[in-house]
Amino acid sequence: MNIIRAIDRRFEEVLLFIFSTIMVSVIFLQVAMRVSGNSLSWSEELGRYCFIWLVYIGISYGVKKQRHIKVDVMLLLLKGKAKLTLAIIANLLFLFFSLYVVVNGYDIASQLLSFGQQSPALNIPMGLVYMATPVGFALTAIRLVQNLIVQIKMLIGKKELDVADERDRMQKQEGEDES
């Protein structure tokens, strides 16, 4: 059970760290090689593919931390359970979109895998590169379901109501920093 909790807490962070480390290292190596008059044919491609995976895993991480980009004008006008209800509706819409992307992204990636298309420099199957989309959105869907469970528990009263948005959290933190 501890292993599952550790994976739940750190999975995206570990993947983001790995992909960003590889990307920065390879791009730094490419710059160093160019300065010395040489060039690596595969480094830009690997950096680009790591960046693609970073973006899609980053979506899941943003949802996990509830820091994804959203228009919160309506949330500013609402309080308490009304605010929570709107957040639940927004997360449900995002969940349906995520599941749609998973299904269609998987179809596209599996087609590319069946075609056997490979990247020019690394000879990586292009289907694996395109698999970043369904994998990232599947992780996003899992995080959305986790958020929805917590929000529904708050709505029905089984958990303390916490509807603070990012602006509220920042104002609270500024107040704590000043005192």
KENU-144881 format. One record per residue (C-alpha): residue number from 1; z, y, x. Coordinates in Angstrom, 3 decimals, always signed. Layout:
{seq:NUM up:Z north:Y east:X}
...
END
This chain:
{seq:1 up:+0.000 north:+0.000 east:+0.000}
{seq:2 up:+0.720 north:+2.358 east:+2.899}
{seq:3 up:-2.784 north:+1.740 east:+4.234}
{seq:4 up:-4.308 north:+2.691 east:+0.879}
{seq:5 up:-2.199 north:+5.870 east:+0.760}
{seq:6 up:-3.240 north:+6.782 east:+4.302}
{seq:7 up:-6.896 north:+6.260 east:+3.432}
{seq:8 up:-6.444 north:+8.317 east:+0.264}
{seq:9 up:-4.830 north:+11.170 east:+2.206}
{seq:10 up:-7.045 north:+11.281 east:+5.280}
{seq:11 up:-10.401 north:+9.578 east:+4.584}
{seq:12 up:-12.543 north:+12.693 east:+4.248}
{seq:13 up:-10.696 north:+14.469 east:+7.038}
{seq:14 up:-11.365 north:+11.627 east:+9.476}
{seq:15 up:-15.054 north:+11.471 east:+8.533}
{seq:16 up:-15.393 north:+15.251 east:+8.795}
{seq:17 up:-13.722 north:+15.200 east:+12.201}
{seq:18 up:-15.994 north:+12.405 east:+13.464}
{seq:19 up:-19.232 north:+13.977 east:+12.202}
{seq:20 up:-18.340 north:+17.464 east:+13.406}
{seq:21 up:-17.275 north:+16.177 east:+16.833}
{seq:22 up:-20.519 north:+14.246 east:+17.243}
{seq:23 up:-22.587 north:+17.190 east:+16.017}
{seq:24 up:-20.932 north:+19.780 east:+18.276}
{seq:25 up:-20.966 north:+17.459 east:+21.303}
{seq:26 up:-24.619 north:+16.550 east:+20.925}
{seq:27 up:-25.716 north:+20.140 east:+20.367}
{seq:28 up:-23.639 north:+21.279 east:+23.356}
{seq:29 up:-25.242 north:+18.523 east:+25.451}
{seq:30 up:-28.694 north:+19.623 east:+24.303}
{seq:31 up:-27.982 north:+23.250 east:+25.266}
{seq:32 up:-26.655 north:+22.169 east:+28.675}
{seq:33 up:-29.709 north:+19.984 east:+29.243}
{seq:34 up:-32.094 north:+22.799 east:+28.321}
{seq:35 up:-30.358 north:+25.171 east:+30.731}
{seq:36 up:-30.874 north:+22.617 east:+33.492}
{seq:37 up:-34.572 north:+22.319 east:+32.611}
{seq:38 up:-34.419 north:+19.016 east:+30.733}
{seq:39 up:-34.341 north:+18.216 east:+27.061}
{seq:40 up:-33.154 north:+15.388 east:+24.849}
{seq:41 up:-35.599 north:+14.337 east:+22.160}
{seq:42 up:-32.949 north:+12.859 east:+19.867}
{seq:43 up:-30.103 north:+15.377 east:+19.988}
{seq:44 up:-31.356 north:+17.851 east:+17.384}
{seq:45 up:-32.097 north:+15.028 east:+14.982}
{seq:46 up:-28.634 north:+13.504 east:+15.367}
{seq:47 up:-26.999 north:+16.918 east:+14.978}
{seq:48 up:-28.986 north:+17.570 east:+11.810}
{seq:49 up:-28.063 north:+14.197 east:+10.290}
{seq:50 up:-24.386 north:+14.691 east:+11.127}
{seq:51 up:-24.550 north:+18.098 east:+9.454}
{seq:52 up:-26.072 north:+16.569 east:+6.310}
{seq:53 up:-23.250 north:+14.025 east:+6.125}
{seq:54 up:-20.697 north:+16.799 east:+6.815}
{seq:55 up:-21.924 north:+18.781 east:+3.826}
{seq:56 up:-21.693 north:+15.914 east:+1.353}
{seq:57 up:-18.335 north:+14.647 east:+2.600}
{seq:58 up:-17.140 north:+18.267 east:+2.593}
{seq:59 up:-17.847 north:+18.516 east:-1.142}
{seq:60 up:-15.422 north:+15.662 east:-1.732}
{seq:61 up:-12.843 north:+17.255 east:+0.566}
{seq:62 up:-13.133 north:+20.559 east:-1.307}
{seq:63 up:-12.544 north:+18.786 east:-4.614}
{seq:64 up:-9.597 north:+16.875 east:-3.172}
{seq:65 up:-7.944 north:+20.117 east:-2.057}
{seq:66 up:-9.117 north:+21.873 east:-5.242}
{seq:67 up:-10.773 north:+24.561 east:-3.174}
{seq:68 up:-14.369 north:+24.110 east:-4.244}
{seq:69 up:-16.388 north:+27.143 east:-5.224}
{seq:70 up:-16.101 north:+27.994 east:-8.892}
{seq:71 up:-16.464 north:+30.941 east:-11.179}
{seq:72 up:-12.971 north:+31.540 east:-12.479}
{seq:73 up:-13.375 north:+34.640 east:-14.639}
{seq:74 up:-12.331 north:+32.708 east:-17.756}
{seq:75 up:-9.434 north:+31.110 east:-15.886}
{seq:76 up:-8.095 north:+34.582 east:-15.080}
{seq:77 up:-7.981 north:+35.425 east:-18.776}
{seq:78 up:-6.176 north:+32.244 east:-19.840}
{seq:79 up:-2.624 north:+31.077 east:-19.272}
{seq:80 up:-0.765 north:+27.758 east:-19.402}
{seq:81 up:-2.296 north:+24.877 east:-21.324}
{seq:82 up:-5.430 north:+26.833 east:-22.264}
{seq:83 up:-6.136 north:+27.377 east:-18.578}
{seq:84 up:-5.468 north:+23.701 east:-17.878}
{seq:85 up:-7.751 north:+22.607 east:-20.730}
{seq:86 up:-10.595 north:+24.713 east:-19.363}
{seq:87 up:-10.022 north:+23.236 east:-15.884}
{seq:88 up:-10.174 north:+19.722 east:-17.360}
{seq:89 up:-13.448 north:+20.510 east:-19.136}
{seq:90 up:-14.901 north:+21.932 east:-15.917}
{seq:91 up:-13.839 north:+18.846 east:-13.949}
{seq:92 up:-15.339 north:+16.550 east:-16.612}
{seq:93 up:-18.666 north:+18.382 east:-16.384}
{seq:94 up:-18.543 north:+18.166 east:-12.594}
{seq:95 up:-17.717 north:+14.437 east:-12.869}
{seq:96 up:-20.747 north:+13.788 east:-15.097}
{seq:97 up:-22.955 north:+15.724 east:-12.678}
{seq:98 up:-21.519 north:+13.770 east:-9.729}
{seq:99 up:-22.189 north:+10.436 east:-11.407}
{seq:100 up:-25.745 north:+11.548 east:-12.212}
{seq:101 up:-26.300 north:+12.454 east:-8.555}
{seq:102 up:-24.801 north:+9.132 east:-7.395}
{seq:103 up:-27.150 north:+7.091 east:-9.578}
{seq:104 up:-30.309 north:+9.056 east:-8.771}
{seq:105 up:-29.413 north:+9.586 east:-5.115}
{seq:106 up:-28.817 north:+5.876 east:-4.667}
{seq:107 up:-32.204 north:+5.104 east:-6.255}
{seq:108 up:-33.970 north:+7.454 east:-3.846}
{seq:109 up:-32.059 north:+6.199 east:-0.786}
{seq:110 up:-32.639 north:+2.539 east:-1.660}
{seq:111 up:-36.366 north:+3.211 east:-2.174}
{seq:112 up:-36.548 north:+4.780 east:+1.271}
{seq:113 up:-34.685 north:+1.810 east:+2.732}
{seq:114 up:-37.159 north:-0.571 east:+1.104}
{seq:115 up:-40.114 north:+1.434 east:+2.476}
{seq:116 up:-38.733 north:+1.007 east:+5.979}
{seq:117 up:-39.272 north:+4.649 east:+6.939}
{seq:118 up:-37.449 north:+5.555 east:+10.146}
{seq:119 up:-36.524 north:+8.824 east:+11.791}
{seq:120 up:-38.884 north:+9.860 east:+14.611}
{seq:121 up:-36.499 north:+10.126 east:+17.567}
{seq:122 up:-33.561 north:+7.839 east:+16.749}
{seq:123 up:-35.395 north:+5.226 east:+14.661}
{seq:124 up:-32.595 north:+5.357 east:+12.099}
{seq:125 up:-33.674 north:+4.184 east:+8.645}
{seq:126 up:-34.192 north:+7.360 east:+6.610}
{seq:127 up:-32.526 north:+5.680 east:+3.656}
{seq:128 up:-29.231 north:+5.876 east:+5.575}
{seq:129 up:-29.648 north:+9.610 east:+6.014}
{seq:130 up:-30.413 north:+10.030 east:+2.310}
{seq:131 up:-27.425 north:+7.817 east:+1.466}
{seq:132 up:-25.194 north:+10.793 east:+2.338}
{seq:133 up:-25.856 north:+12.221 east:-1.114}
{seq:134 up:-24.678 north:+9.283 east:-3.251}
{seq:135 up:-21.798 north:+8.471 east:-0.888}
{seq:136 up:-20.568 north:+12.073 east:-0.843}
{seq:137 up:-20.835 north:+12.433 east:-4.600}
{seq:138 up:-19.196 north:+9.037 east:-5.188}
{seq:139 up:-16.224 north:+10.237 east:-3.142}
{seq:140 up:-16.341 north:+13.473 east:-5.129}
{seq:141 up:-16.267 north:+11.510 east:-8.395}
{seq:142 up:-13.217 north:+9.567 east:-7.196}
{seq:143 up:-11.428 north:+12.806 east:-6.294}
{seq:144 up:-12.369 north:+14.341 east:-9.637}
{seq:145 up:-10.924 north:+11.344 east:-11.479}
{seq:146 up:-7.712 north:+11.690 east:-9.446}
{seq:147 up:-7.535 north:+15.404 east:-10.324}
{seq:148 up:-8.229 north:+14.692 east:-13.994}
{seq:149 up:-5.423 north:+12.131 east:-14.158}
{seq:150 up:-2.952 north:+14.681 east:-12.793}
{seq:151 up:-4.273 north:+17.401 east:-15.116}
{seq:152 up:-4.076 north:+15.176 east:-18.199}
{seq:153 up:-0.496 north:+14.200 east:-17.278}
{seq:154 up:+0.326 north:+17.911 east:-17.097}
{seq:155 up:-1.382 north:+18.550 east:-20.429}
{seq:156 up:+0.580 north:+15.846 east:-22.271}
{seq:157 up:+3.841 north:+16.831 east:-20.606}
{seq:158 up:+4.408 north:+13.874 east:-18.272}
{seq:159 up:+4.154 north:+16.141 east:-15.234}
{seq:160 up:+5.263 north:+19.705 east:-14.553}
{seq:161 up:+2.643 north:+22.241 east:-15.608}
{seq:162 up:+1.025 north:+23.840 east:-12.540}
{seq:163 up:-2.057 north:+25.880 east:-13.324}
{seq:164 up:-1.988 north:+28.214 east:-10.351}
{seq:165 up:-5.451 north:+29.057 east:-9.130}
{seq:166 up:-6.455 north:+30.065 east:-5.627}
{seq:167 up:-5.765 north:+33.748 east:-6.297}
{seq:168 up:-2.254 north:+32.942 east:-7.577}
{seq:169 up:-1.546 north:+30.764 east:-4.529}
{seq:170 up:-2.731 north:+33.488 east:-2.144}
{seq:171 up:-0.597 north:+36.148 east:-3.863}
{seq:172 up:+2.444 north:+33.874 east:-3.736}
{seq:173 up:+1.853 north:+33.150 east:-0.047}
{seq:174 up:+1.454 north:+36.865 east:+0.744}
{seq:175 up:+4.732 north:+37.556 east:-1.050}
{seq:176 up:+6.486 north:+34.857 east:+0.991}
{seq:177 up:+4.985 north:+36.178 east:+4.238}
{seq:178 up:+6.233 north:+39.712 east:+3.534}
{seq:179 up:+9.837 north:+38.643 east:+2.839}
END
